[in-house]
């Protein structure tokens, strides 16, 4: 595990050099969505559960921005390190194992997930959309969805050998998760079969917990959402190690 943290340290050094370019993309897009949907569409949408529309979608922006940060890091960035820079191969030439490399990638995905979640949380706070001190727990909570999204993305990255195939992951997996996670409308308004499928969507669980903490609606159901994310992490954990081992060693 020490090697995994050494790999994380290496990634953090590189990240520090590209922090501002990373921040601009990951902050501006959620801010534009929040402004356009919240102030624009929100003027025509009735209150949702006692919240204005912008209050409803603001926590979802925190959860979704975190997801995108972890996803892009463990897809495009990891693919570049694997195939073009051959960084993973160089790591394996030393004392690191495939499991160490995967753990380092996942840890970095979690870090980026938390960093950009905090940034958007600050943004919605400045906009006056944070109603509860429970929101201070969001950075700690984001460890769970960060692990899930990083494991999912890295598993797919370990399967493919062409960077263009990452578009399928973004279009067919991440985007549907984003659209049907309850970010822009309550999951309860969807057909019953889609409500059932939502429980297999990790972003849905992340959105529900972030929304509950931001507005101060803390209940036992939030623990169920958190437990679902823990379950997904346990199930997914062996996959990127298996696929990366086949890619790097076989």
N, C-alpha and C positions, 0 to 999 in steps of 0.2 A: 504493500500500500504506500510505502514511502516513495517508491518510484512514480506512482500515480500522482502524488502531490508535487514531485519534481517536474513532471510533465505539465501539470497545471501551472506551476510557477513559470515555466517557459512560455506557455500560452498567454499568461497575464502580462509578461514583459512585452510581447508583441502587441497585445491589446492596448497597452498603455500608449504605444506609439501611434495607434490608429483610433484612439478613443473618440476624438471629435468627429471624424468622418463617420464612424459607427453611430454616434449619438444623433447626428443630424437626421439620418434616415429613419432611425427607430423612434424618434420623438416627433418629427414633423408629420409622418403619415397618420399615427393615432390621433394627433392633435387636429388634423384636418377632418378625419372621420368624426371625431367628437364634436367639432364645431359645426360641420355641415349637417350631421344627423341630429345633434342635440338642439342647436339653435334654429336650423332650417326646417327639417322635418318635424322637429319637436313642437313647432308652433301649430301644427295640424293634428297632433296626436294627444289623446286624452291621457290623464294621469294613470300611472300603472302601479297598483298596490300602494297608493298614497304618495307615490313619487312622481316628480315631473319626468319627462322623457329623458332629459339630459342626466338627471340623477340616476335613472335606471341604467343607461348605457355606460356611464362613466366607469363603474367598477369593471365592467366587461372589457373596457379598453385596457385596463391594467392587466387583466388576465390574458387577453389576446396579444398585447404587445410583448408580454413575457414569452408566450408560446412562439411567436414569430422569431424572436431573438434566439431562442434555443434551437429552433428548427433550422434556421439558416446557418447557424454555426455548425451543426452536426450533419448538415447535408453538403452545401456548396463548399464551406471552408474545410470540412473534414475530407471531402473528395479531393480538393486541391492538395492537401497535405499527403493524402494517400497516393494519388496517381501522378501528379505533376511535380511536386516538390520532393516526393519520396521521403517525407519526414518520418513516417511510421517505420519505414525500412531502416532508417538511420538509428532510430530509437532501439529497434530490435537487435541492432549490431552491438549494442551495449548490454547492460544487465536487465533491461526492461523486458517483460513478457507481453504477449498480446493482451492479456487481461489488464496489465498495467496501462497499456496504450489506450484501451477502451475506457478504463476508469478515468484516466486523465481527460479524455475527450468529454465524457459525460459530466465530470466535475466542472469543466469549463463551460459546458452548455448550461449547467445549473447556475453558475456565477453570472453569466450573461442574462439568463432568465430573471434572476433577482435584481441585477443592476438596472435593467430597463423597466422592470416592474416598478422599482422605486422611483425612477425618473417620471413615469407616467402618473404614479400616485402623487408625486409632488405637483405635477401639472394640474391634475384635477383638484388637488387641494387649493392651489392658487386660484382656480376658477370657482372655488366655493362649493365643491361637490362632495366633500368629505364631512360626514355628520357625526362620526364616532371615533373615540380614542382606540376602539378595537382595531381600527385600520392599521395601527402600529404593529400588529401581529402579521400583517400581510407578507413582509419580506421573509419572515421565518416560514410561513406557510408555503411560499413559492418554491421552496426546496422540493416539495413533492411533485407538483406538475412539471417542474424543470427536469427532474429525473425521468419522468415518463416521456416527455417530448424529446429529450435527448436520446433516450434509448430507442424510441421509435425511429427517429431520423437516422441514427447511426446504423441501425439494423438494415434499413433500406440502402444506405450508402455502401454497406458492405456487400450488397448483392450485385449492384450494377457496375458496369465498366465504361460507361459513356456519360459524361456530365449532362448531356441533353435529357437523359432519362429522369433527372431530378425534377424536371418540369411536371412529369406525371405525378410525382409525390405531392408537389405543391398544389396542383390542380385537382387531383382526384382524392386526396386524403386530407391535407391540411385545410384547404379552402372549404370543403363541405363541413369539416369540424367547426370551422369559424362561423359559417353561416347558420348552422343549426345547434349552436351551443347556448342559446339564450342571451346572446350579447345584445341583439337589436329588438327582440320580442320574447315574451315568456314562452318557455318550452311547453307550458300547459295549454297553449293555444294551438299546438300542432296535433295532427291525428294521433290516436292512441299508440299506433305501432311506431311512430317516430318518437314519441315520448319514451317508449321502452328502449329504442335504440340509443337515445340520448344518454342513458346510463353507461353505455360503452364508449362514450365520447369523453375523454379526459378533460377537454376544455370546458365542457358543461359543468363538471365538478369544480373546476378552478373558478369559473365565473360565479357560481352559486356561493362559494365560500368568500370570494373577494367582495361580492355584493353584500352578503350578510355582515361582514366585518366593517365595510365602509359605512353602511347605514345603521349599524348597531343592532341588527336583528340576529342575535346569537342564540342558537338552539341546538338540540341534539342532532338535527339533520345535517349540520355542518360537519360533525364528526363522521357521519356516514359517507359524506362526499370525500372527506380526507382519507377514510379507510379504503374507499374505492381506488384512490390514487396510489396508496401503498400496495394494494393488491396488483394493480397494473404494473407497478415497478418490479415487484417480485417475479411476476410472470415473464416480463420482457427482458429482465437482466441477463439471462444466458444467451439471448439471440445475437446481439452484436459481437460478443466474444466468439461465438461459433462461426459467424459469417466472416469476420475479420481474420480469424485463424485460417480459414479456407483460402481467403484472398492473399494473405501474406506469407503463408508457410507451404500450403499444398501446391 
